Amino acid sequence: MAVLKVIEVLSNSEKSWEDATKKAVKHASKSVKNIRSVYVQDQSASVKDGEVV
C-alpha cells in the first residue's frame, strides 16, 4: 500500500517556471521530508498592451 502526502505550494519567478518550481520545492523541503515528485498544475503570465510582460 502506498501512502502519499499532498500539499499545495504557490511560487513565482521572473526567470522561468522551472525556477519557480525549484523555489517551491526548496521552501517545502524545510518542513516536508523526502519529496520525490512535483506536479505543476497551472502556469500563467501577465499581459500588458498585447504583450507578455
C-alpha distance matrix in Angstrom:
0.0 3.8 6.7 10.0 13.5 16.1 19.7 22.9 25.6 29.1 31.2 34.4 36.6 40.1 39.2 36.2 32.8 31.4 33.2 31.9 28.3 29.0 30.6 27.7 25.2 27.8 28.2 24.6 23.9 26.3 24.0 20.4 19.3 17.5 18.0 16.8 18.0 20.2 21.2 24.9 25.5 29.3 32.3 35.8 39.3 42.4 45.4 49.1 52.0 50.0 48.6 45.1 45.7
3.8 0.0 3.8 6.5 10.2 12.7 16.3 19.5 22.0 25.4 27.5 30.7 32.8 36.4 35.5 32.5 29.1 27.7 29.5 28.1 24.5 25.3 26.9 24.0 21.5 24.1 24.6 21.0 20.4 23.0 20.8 17.1 16.2 14.3 14.4 13.2 14.3 16.5 17.6 21.4 22.1 25.9 28.9 32.3 35.8 38.9 42.0 45.6 48.6 46.7 45.1 41.6 42.1
6.7 3.8 0.0 3.8 6.9 9.9 13.4 16.8 19.4 23.0 25.2 28.6 31.0 34.6 34.1 31.3 27.9 26.7 28.1 26.4 23.0 23.7 24.9 21.8 19.5 22.0 22.0 18.2 18.0 20.2 17.7 14.2 13.7 12.6 12.7 12.5 13.7 15.4 16.7 20.3 21.0 24.6 27.6 30.9 34.3 37.3 40.5 44.0 47.2 45.5 43.9 40.4 40.6
10.0 6.5 3.8 0.0 3.8 6.3 9.8 13.1 15.7 19.2 21.5 24.9 27.4 31.0 30.5 27.8 24.3 23.3 24.7 22.8 19.5 20.5 21.5 18.3 16.2 19.0 18.9 15.1 15.3 17.8 15.4 11.9 12.1 11.1 10.2 10.4 10.9 12.1 13.3 16.7 17.4 21.0 23.9 27.2 30.6 33.5 36.8 40.2 43.4 41.8 40.2 36.7 36.9
13.5 10.2 6.9 3.8 0.0 3.8 6.6 10.2 12.8 16.4 18.9 22.4 25.1 28.8 28.7 26.2 22.9 22.1 23.0 20.8 17.8 18.8 19.2 15.8 14.1 16.7 16.0 12.2 12.9 15.0 12.4 9.2 10.5 10.6 9.4 10.8 11.1 11.4 12.8 15.7 16.4 19.7 22.5 25.5 28.8 31.4 34.8 38.2 41.5 40.2 38.6 35.0 34.9
16.1 12.7 9.9 6.3 3.8 0.0 3.8 6.9 9.9 13.3 16.1 19.6 22.4 26.1 26.2 23.6 20.1 19.8 20.9 18.3 15.5 17.2 17.5 13.8 12.9 15.9 15.0 11.5 13.2 15.4 13.1 10.3 12.3 12.5 10.2 11.4 10.5 9.6 10.1 12.7 12.9 16.1 19.0 21.9 25.3 27.9 31.3 34.7 38.0 36.6 35.1 31.6 31.6
19.7 16.3 13.4 9.8 6.6 3.8 0.0 3.8 6.5 10.1 13.0 16.6 19.7 23.4 23.9 21.7 18.4 18.4 18.8 16.0 13.7 15.3 14.9 11.1 11.0 13.7 12.2 8.9 11.4 13.2 11.2 9.3 12.2 13.1 10.6 12.6 11.5 9.8 10.4 12.0 12.3 14.9 17.4 20.0 23.1 25.5 29.0 32.2 35.6 34.5 33.0 29.5 29.1
22.9 19.5 16.8 13.1 10.2 6.9 3.8 0.0 3.8 6.7 10.0 13.6 16.9 20.5 21.3 19.1 15.9 16.5 16.9 13.6 11.9 14.2 13.5 9.7 10.8 13.6 11.8 9.4 12.7 14.4 13.0 11.8 14.8 15.7 12.7 14.6 12.7 10.0 9.7 10.1 9.9 11.9 14.2 16.5 19.6 21.8 25.3 28.5 31.9 30.9 29.5 26.0 25.7
25.6 22.0 19.4 15.7 12.8 9.9 6.5 3.8 0.0 3.8 6.6 10.3 13.5 17.2 18.1 16.3 13.4 14.1 13.8 10.4 9.3 11.4 10.0 6.4 8.4 10.9 8.9 7.5 11.1 12.6 12.2 11.6 14.7 15.8 12.7 14.8 13.0 10.0 10.3 9.8 10.5 11.6 13.1 15.1 17.7 19.8 23.5 26.4 30.0 29.2 27.5 23.9 23.1
29.1 25.4 23.0 19.2 16.4 13.3 10.1 6.7 3.8 0.0 3.8 7.1 10.7 14.1 15.6 14.1 11.5 13.0 12.4 8.7 8.9 11.4 9.7 6.9 10.1 12.1 10.3 10.2 13.8 15.0 15.2 15.1 18.0 19.0 15.8 17.6 15.4 12.0 11.6 9.8 10.2 10.0 10.7 12.0 14.3 16.1 19.9 22.7 26.4 25.8 24.0 20.4 19.5
31.2 27.5 25.2 21.5 18.9 16.1 13.0 10.0 6.6 3.8 0.0 3.8 7.1 10.7 12.1 11.0 9.0 10.4 9.2 5.4 6.9 9.1 7.0 5.6 9.3 10.7 9.5 10.6 13.7 15.0 16.0 16.2 18.7 19.5 16.4 18.1 15.9 12.7 12.7 10.4 11.7 11.0 10.3 11.4 12.9 14.8 18.5 21.2 24.9 24.4 22.1 18.5 17.2
34.4 30.7 28.6 24.9 22.4 19.6 16.6 13.6 10.3 7.1 3.8 0.0 3.8 7.0 8.9 8.4 7.4 9.6 8.0 4.8 8.0 9.9 8.1 8.4 11.9 12.9 12.2 13.9 16.7 17.9 19.4 19.6 21.9 22.5 19.3 20.6 18.3 15.0 14.8 11.8 13.0 11.4 9.5 9.8 10.3 11.9 15.6 18.1 21.8 21.3 18.8 15.2 13.7
36.6 32.8 31.0 27.4 25.1 22.4 19.7 16.9 13.5 10.7 7.1 3.8 0.0 3.8 5.3 5.9 6.7 8.6 6.2 4.9 8.7 9.7 8.4 10.1 13.1 13.5 13.6 15.9 18.0 19.3 21.3 21.6 23.5 23.8 20.8 21.8 19.6 16.7 16.7 13.8 15.5 13.7 11.2 11.2 10.7 12.1 15.5 17.7 21.2 20.8 17.8 14.2 12.3
40.1 36.4 34.6 31.0 28.8 26.1 23.4 20.5 17.2 14.1 10.7 7.0 3.8 0.0 3.8 6.3 8.6 10.6 8.4 8.3 12.0 12.8 11.7 13.8 16.7 16.8 17.1 19.6 21.6 22.7 24.9 25.3 27.1 27.3 24.3 25.2 22.9 20.0 19.8 16.6 18.2 15.9 12.8 12.0 10.2 11.0 13.8 15.5 18.8 18.6 15.3 12.0 9.6
39.2 35.5 34.1 30.5 28.7 26.2 23.9 21.3 18.1 15.6 12.1 8.9 5.3 3.8 0.0 3.8 7.3 8.3 6.5 8.0 11.1 11.5 11.5 13.9 16.1 16.3 17.4 19.8 21.3 22.8 25.2 25.3 26.5 26.3 23.3 23.7 21.5 19.0 19.0 16.1 18.2 16.3 13.2 13.2 11.8 13.4 15.8 17.8 20.7 20.0 16.5 13.1 11.4
36.2 32.5 31.3 27.8 26.2 23.6 21.7 19.1 16.3 14.1 11.0 8.4 5.9 6.3 3.8 0.0 3.8 5.3 5.2 6.5 8.7 10.0 10.8 12.6 14.5 15.5 16.8 18.6 20.1 22.1 24.3 23.7 24.9 24.3 21.1 21.2 18.5 16.0 15.7 12.7 14.9 13.3 10.3 11.1 10.7 13.2 15.7 18.4 21.3 20.0 16.7 13.1 12.4
32.8 29.1 27.9 24.3 22.9 20.1 18.4 15.9 13.4 11.5 9.0 7.4 6.7 8.6 7.3 3.8 0.0 3.8 5.4 5.0 6.1 8.6 9.8 10.5 12.3 14.2 15.3 16.3 18.1 20.5 22.2 21.3 22.6 21.9 18.4 18.4 15.5 12.6 12.0 8.9 11.2 9.9 7.6 9.5 10.3 13.4 16.3 19.4 22.5 20.9 18.1 14.4 14.2
31.4 27.7 26.7 23.3 22.1 19.8 18.4 16.5 14.1 13.0 10.4 9.6 8.6 10.6 8.3 5.3 3.8 0.0 3.8 5.4 5.0 6.2 8.6 9.8 10.6 12.3 14.3 15.3 16.3 19.0 20.9 19.8 20.6 19.5 16.3 16.0 13.5 11.3 11.7 9.6 12.8 12.6 10.9 13.2 14.1 17.1 20.0 23.0 25.9 24.3 21.4 17.7 17.4
33.2 29.5 28.1 24.7 23.0 20.9 18.8 16.9 13.8 12.4 9.2 8.0 6.2 8.4 6.5 5.2 5.4 3.8 0.0 3.8 5.4 5.1 6.2 8.6 10.0 10.5 12.3 14.2 15.3 17.3 19.7 19.3 20.3 19.8 16.9 17.4 15.4 13.3 14.2 12.0 15.0 14.5 12.6 14.2 14.5 17.0 20.0 22.7 25.8 24.8 21.6 17.9 16.8
31.9 28.1 26.4 22.8 20.8 18.3 16.0 13.6 10.4 8.7 5.4 4.8 4.9 8.3 8.0 6.5 5.0 5.4 3.8 0.0 3.8 5.5 5.1 6.2 8.7 9.9 10.6 12.2 14.2 16.1 18.0 17.7 19.3 19.2 16.1 17.0 14.7 11.9 12.4 10.0 12.5 11.9 10.3 11.9 12.8 15.2 18.7 21.4 24.9 23.9 21.1 17.3 16.2
28.3 24.5 23.0 19.5 17.8 15.5 13.7 11.9 9.3 8.9 6.9 8.0 8.7 12.0 11.1 8.7 6.1 5.0 5.4 3.8 0.0 3.8 5.4 5.1 6.2 8.6 9.9 10.5 12.0 14.7 16.3 15.2 16.5 16.0 12.7 13.3 10.9 8.3 9.3 7.7 10.9 11.4 10.9 13.4 15.1 18.0 21.4 24.4 27.7 26.5 23.8 20.0 19.4
29.0 25.3 23.7 20.5 18.8 17.2 15.3 14.2 11.4 11.4 9.1 9.9 9.7 12.8 11.5 10.0 8.6 6.2 5.1 5.5 3.8 0.0 3.8 5.4 5.2 6.1 8.6 9.9 10.4 12.9 15.2 14.5 15.2 14.8 12.0 12.9 11.5 10.0 12.0 11.2 14.6 15.2 14.5 16.8 18.1 20.7 24.0 26.8 30.1 29.0 26.1 22.4 21.3
30.6 26.9 24.9 21.5 19.2 17.5 14.9 13.5 10.0 9.7 7.0 8.1 8.4 11.7 11.5 10.8 9.8 8.6 6.2 5.1 5.4 3.8 0.0 3.8 5.5 5.1 6.2 8.6 9.9 11.4 13.8 14.0 15.5 16.0 13.4 15.2 14.0 12.1 13.9 12.7 15.5 15.8 14.9 16.7 17.7 19.7 23.3 25.8 29.4 28.7 25.9 22.1 20.6
27.7 24.0 21.8 18.3 15.8 13.8 11.1 9.7 6.4 6.9 5.6 8.4 10.1 13.8 13.9 12.6 10.5 9.8 8.6 6.2 5.1 5.4 3.8 0.0 3.8 5.5 5.2 6.1 8.5 10.3 11.8 11.6 13.6 14.2 11.3 13.4 12.0 9.6 11.3 10.5 13.0 13.8 13.8 15.9 17.7 19.9 23.6 26.4 30.0 29.2 26.7 22.9 21.7
25.2 21.5 19.5 16.2 14.1 12.9 11.0 10.8 8.4 10.1 9.3 11.9 13.1 16.7 16.1 14.5 12.3 10.6 10.0 8.7 6.2 5.2 5.5 3.8 0.0 3.8 5.4 5.1 5.8 8.8 10.4 9.4 10.6 10.7 7.9 10.0 9.3 8.1 10.9 11.2 14.2 15.8 16.2 18.8 20.7 23.2 26.8 29.7 33.2 32.2 29.6 25.8 24.9
27.8 24.1 22.0 19.0 16.7 15.9 13.7 13.6 10.9 12.1 10.7 12.9 13.5 16.8 16.3 15.5 14.2 12.3 10.5 9.9 8.6 6.1 5.1 5.5 3.8 0.0 3.8 5.6 5.2 6.9 9.8 9.9 10.9 11.7 10.0 12.4 12.5 11.8 14.7 14.8 17.7 18.9 18.9 21.0 22.5 24.6 28.2 30.9 34.4 33.7 30.9 27.2 25.7
28.2 24.6 22.0 18.9 16.0 15.0 12.2 11.8 8.9 10.3 9.5 12.2 13.6 17.1 17.4 16.8 15.3 14.3 12.3 10.6 9.9 8.6 6.2 5.2 5.4 3.8 0.0 3.8 5.5 5.7 8.0 9.1 11.2 13.0 11.3 14.4 14.3 13.0 15.4 15.3 17.7 18.7 18.8 20.7 22.2 24.0 27.7 30.2 33.9 33.5 31.0 27.3 25.6
24.6 21.0 18.2 15.1 12.2 11.5 8.9 9.4 7.5 10.2 10.6 13.9 15.9 19.6 19.8 18.6 16.3 15.3 14.2 12.2 10.5 9.9 8.6 6.1 5.1 5.6 3.8 0.0 3.8 5.3 5.9 5.8 8.5 10.4 8.5 11.8 12.0 10.9 13.4 14.2 16.3 18.0 18.9 21.2 23.2 25.4 29.1 31.9 35.5 34.9 32.5 28.8 27.6
23.9 20.4 18.0 15.3 12.9 13.2 11.4 12.7 11.1 13.8 13.7 16.7 18.0 21.6 21.3 20.1 18.1 16.3 15.3 14.2 12.0 10.4 9.9 8.5 5.8 5.2 5.5 3.8 0.0 3.8 5.4 4.9 5.9 7.8 7.0 10.5 11.7 11.8 15.0 16.3 18.8 20.8 21.6 24.1 26.1 28.3 32.0 34.8 38.4 37.6 35.1 31.3 30.1
26.3 23.0 20.2 17.8 15.0 15.4 13.2 14.4 12.6 15.0 15.0 17.9 19.3 22.7 22.8 22.1 20.5 19.0 17.3 16.1 14.7 12.9 11.4 10.3 8.8 6.9 5.7 5.3 3.8 0.0 3.8 6.1 7.6 10.5 10.5 14.1 15.4 15.4 18.3 19.3 21.6 23.2 23.9 26.0 27.8 29.6 33.4 35.9 39.6 39.2 36.6 32.9 31.3
24.0 20.8 17.7 15.4 12.4 13.1 11.2 13.0 12.2 15.2 16.0 19.4 21.3 24.9 25.2 24.3 22.2 20.9 19.7 18.0 16.3 15.2 13.8 11.8 10.4 9.8 8.0 5.9 5.4 3.8 0.0 3.8 6.5 10.0 10.3 14.1 15.4 15.4 18.1 19.5 21.3 23.3 24.5 26.7 28.8 30.7 34.5 37.2 40.9 40.4 38.1 34.4 33.0
20.4 17.1 14.2 11.9 9.2 10.3 9.3 11.8 11.6 15.1 16.2 19.6 21.6 25.3 25.3 23.7 21.3 19.8 19.3 17.7 15.2 14.5 14.0 11.6 9.4 9.9 9.1 5.8 4.9 6.1 3.8 0.0 3.8 6.8 6.9 10.6 12.2 12.6 15.5 17.5 19.4 21.8 23.4 26.0 28.5 30.7 34.5 37.4 41.0 40.2 37.9 34.2 33.2
19.3 16.2 13.7 12.1 10.5 12.3 12.2 14.8 14.7 18.0 18.7 21.9 23.5 27.1 26.5 24.9 22.6 20.6 20.3 19.3 16.5 15.2 15.5 13.6 10.6 10.9 11.2 8.5 5.9 7.6 6.5 3.8 0.0 3.8 5.8 9.1 11.8 13.3 16.6 18.9 21.3 23.9 25.4 28.3 30.7 33.2 36.8 39.8 43.4 42.4 40.0 36.2 35.3
17.5 14.3 12.6 11.1 10.6 12.5 13.1 15.7 15.8 19.0 19.5 22.5 23.8 27.3 26.3 24.3 21.9 19.5 19.8 19.2 16.0 14.8 16.0 14.2 10.7 11.7 13.0 10.4 7.8 10.5 10.0 6.8 3.8 0.0 3.8 6.0 9.3 11.7 15.2 17.9 20.5 23.4 24.9 28.1 30.6 33.4 36.9 40.0 43.4 42.1 39.7 35.9 35.3
18.0 14.4 12.7 10.2 9.4 10.2 10.6 12.7 12.7 15.8 16.4 19.3 20.8 24.3 23.3 21.1 18.4 16.3 16.9 16.1 12.7 12.0 13.4 11.3 7.9 10.0 11.3 8.5 7.0 10.5 10.3 6.9 5.8 3.8 0.0 3.8 6.0 7.9 11.5 14.1 16.7 19.6 21.2 24.4 26.9 29.8 33.3 36.5 39.9 38.5 36.1 32.4 31.9
16.8 13.2 12.5 10.4 10.8 11.4 12.6 14.6 14.8 17.6 18.1 20.6 21.8 25.2 23.7 21.2 18.4 16.0 17.4 17.0 13.3 12.9 15.2 13.4 10.0 12.4 14.4 11.8 10.5 14.1 14.1 10.6 9.1 6.0 3.8 0.0 3.8 7.2 10.6 13.6 16.4 19.5 21.1 24.6 27.2 30.4 33.7 37.1 40.2 38.5 36.2 32.5 32.4
18.0 14.3 13.7 10.9 11.1 10.5 11.5 12.7 13.0 15.4 15.9 18.3 19.6 22.9 21.5 18.5 15.5 13.5 15.4 14.7 10.9 11.5 14.0 12.0 9.3 12.5 14.3 12.0 11.7 15.4 15.4 12.2 11.8 9.3 6.0 3.8 0.0 3.8 6.9 10.0 12.8 16.0 17.6 21.2 24.0 27.3 30.4 33.9 37.0 35.1 32.9 29.2 29.4
20.2 16.5 15.4 12.1 11.4 9.6 9.8 10.0 10.0 12.0 12.7 15.0 16.7 20.0 19.0 16.0 12.6 11.3 13.3 11.9 8.3 10.0 12.1 9.6 8.1 11.8 13.0 10.9 11.8 15.4 15.4 12.6 13.3 11.7 7.9 7.2 3.8 0.0 3.8 6.5 9.3 12.3 14.0 17.5 20.4 23.7 26.9 30.4 33.5 31.7 29.6 25.9 26.1
21.2 17.6 16.7 13.3 12.8 10.1 10.4 9.7 10.3 11.6 12.7 14.8 16.7 19.8 19.0 15.7 12.0 11.7 14.2 12.4 9.3 12.0 13.9 11.3 10.9 14.7 15.4 13.4 15.0 18.3 18.1 15.5 16.6 15.2 11.5 10.6 6.9 3.8 0.0 3.8 5.9 9.3 11.5 15.2 18.4 21.8 24.7 28.3 31.3 29.3 27.5 24.0 24.6
24.9 21.4 20.3 16.7 15.7 12.7 12.0 10.1 9.8 9.8 10.4 11.8 13.8 16.6 16.1 12.7 8.9 9.6 12.0 10.0 7.7 11.2 12.7 10.5 11.2 14.8 15.3 14.2 16.3 19.3 19.5 17.5 18.9 17.9 14.1 13.6 10.0 6.5 3.8 0.0 3.8 6.0 7.8 11.4 14.6 18.0 20.9 24.6 27.6 25.6 23.8 20.3 20.9
25.5 22.1 21.0 17.4 16.4 12.9 12.3 9.9 10.5 10.2 11.7 13.0 15.5 18.2 18.2 14.9 11.2 12.8 15.0 12.5 10.9 14.6 15.5 13.0 14.2 17.7 17.7 16.3 18.8 21.6 21.3 19.4 21.3 20.5 16.7 16.4 12.8 9.3 5.9 3.8 0.0 3.8 7.1 10.4 14.0 17.3 20.0 23.7 26.6 24.6 23.3 20.0 21.0
29.3 25.9 24.6 21.0 19.7 16.1 14.9 11.9 11.6 10.0 11.0 11.4 13.7 15.9 16.3 13.3 9.9 12.6 14.5 11.9 11.4 15.2 15.8 13.8 15.8 18.9 18.7 18.0 20.8 23.2 23.3 21.8 23.9 23.4 19.6 19.5 16.0 12.3 9.3 6.0 3.8 0.0 3.7 6.7 10.4 13.6 16.3 19.9 22.8 20.9 19.7 16.4 17.5
32.3 28.9 27.6 23.9 22.5 19.0 17.4 14.2 13.1 10.7 10.3 9.5 11.2 12.8 13.2 10.3 7.6 10.9 12.6 10.3 10.9 14.5 14.9 13.8 16.2 18.9 18.8 18.9 21.6 23.9 24.5 23.4 25.4 24.9 21.2 21.1 17.6 14.0 11.5 7.8 7.1 3.7 0.0 3.8 7.0 10.5 13.2 16.9 19.8 17.9 16.3 12.9 14.0
35.8 32.3 30.9 27.2 25.5 21.9 20.0 16.5 15.1 12.0 11.4 9.8 11.2 12.0 13.2 11.1 9.5 13.2 14.2 11.9 13.4 16.8 16.7 15.9 18.8 21.0 20.7 21.2 24.1 26.0 26.7 26.0 28.3 28.1 24.4 24.6 21.2 17.5 15.2 11.4 10.4 6.7 3.8 0.0 3.8 7.0 9.7 13.3 16.3 14.7 13.3 10.1 11.1
39.3 35.8 34.3 30.6 28.8 25.3 23.1 19.6 17.7 14.3 12.9 10.3 10.7 10.2 11.8 10.7 10.3 14.1 14.5 12.8 15.1 18.1 17.7 17.7 20.7 22.5 22.2 23.2 26.1 27.8 28.8 28.5 30.7 30.6 26.9 27.2 24.0 20.4 18.4 14.6 14.0 10.4 7.0 3.8 0.0 3.8 6.4 10.0 13.1 11.7 9.9 6.5 7.3
42.4 38.9 37.3 33.5 31.4 27.9 25.5 21.8 19.8 16.1 14.8 11.9 12.1 11.0 13.4 13.2 13.4 17.1 17.0 15.2 18.0 20.7 19.7 19.9 23.2 24.6 24.0 25.4 28.3 29.6 30.7 30.7 33.2 33.4 29.8 30.4 27.3 23.7 21.8 18.0 17.3 13.6 10.5 7.0 3.8 0.0 3.8 6.8 10.3 9.9 8.4 5.7 5.6
45.4 42.0 40.5 36.8 34.8 31.3 29.0 25.3 23.5 19.9 18.5 15.6 15.5 13.8 15.8 15.7 16.3 20.0 20.0 18.7 21.4 24.0 23.3 23.6 26.8 28.2 27.7 29.1 32.0 33.4 34.5 34.5 36.8 36.9 33.3 33.7 30.4 26.9 24.7 20.9 20.0 16.3 13.2 9.7 6.4 3.8 0.0 3.8 6.7 6.1 5.3 4.4 5.6
49.1 45.6 44.0 40.2 38.2 34.7 32.2 28.5 26.4 22.7 21.2 18.1 17.7 15.5 17.8 18.4 19.4 23.0 22.7 21.4 24.4 26.8 25.8 26.4 29.7 30.9 30.2 31.9 34.8 35.9 37.2 37.4 39.8 40.0 36.5 37.1 33.9 30.4 28.3 24.6 23.7 19.9 16.9 13.3 10.0 6.8 3.8 0.0 3.8 5.4 5.3 6.4 6.5
52.0 48.6 47.2 43.4 41.5 38.0 35.6 31.9 30.0 26.4 24.9 21.8 21.2 18.8 20.7 21.3 22.5 25.9 25.8 24.9 27.7 30.1 29.4 30.0 33.2 34.4 33.9 35.5 38.4 39.6 40.9 41.0 43.4 43.4 39.9 40.2 37.0 33.5 31.3 27.6 26.6 22.8 19.8 16.3 13.1 10.3 6.7 3.8 0.0 3.8 5.6 8.4 9.3
50.0 46.7 45.5 41.8 40.2 36.6 34.5 30.9 29.2 25.8 24.4 21.3 20.8 18.6 20.0 20.0 20.9 24.3 24.8 23.9 26.5 29.0 28.7 29.2 32.2 33.7 33.5 34.9 37.6 39.2 40.4 40.2 42.4 42.1 38.5 38.5 35.1 31.7 29.3 25.6 24.6 20.9 17.9 14.7 11.7 9.9 6.1 5.4 3.8 0.0 3.8 6.9 9.3
48.6 45.1 43.9 40.2 38.6 35.1 33.0 29.5 27.5 24.0 22.1 18.8 17.8 15.3 16.5 16.7 18.1 21.4 21.6 21.1 23.8 26.1 25.9 26.7 29.6 30.9 31.0 32.5 35.1 36.6 38.1 37.9 40.0 39.7 36.1 36.2 32.9 29.6 27.5 23.8 23.3 19.7 16.3 13.3 9.9 8.4 5.3 5.3 5.6 3.8 0.0 3.8 6.1
45.1 41.6 40.4 36.7 35.0 31.6 29.5 26.0 23.9 20.4 18.5 15.2 14.2 12.0 13.1 13.1 14.4 17.7 17.9 17.3 20.0 22.4 22.1 22.9 25.8 27.2 27.3 28.8 31.3 32.9 34.4 34.2 36.2 35.9 32.4 32.5 29.2 25.9 24.0 20.3 20.0 16.4 12.9 10.1 6.5 5.7 4.4 6.4 8.4 6.9 3.8 0.0 3.8
45.7 42.1 40.6 36.9 34.9 31.6 29.1 25.7 23.1 19.5 17.2 13.7 12.3 9.6 11.4 12.4 14.2 17.4 16.8 16.2 19.4 21.3 20.6 21.7 24.9 25.7 25.6 27.6 30.1 31.3 33.0 33.2 35.3 35.3 31.9 32.4 29.4 26.1 24.6 20.9 21.0 17.5 14.0 11.1 7.3 5.6 5.6 6.5 9.3 9.3 6.1 3.8 0.0
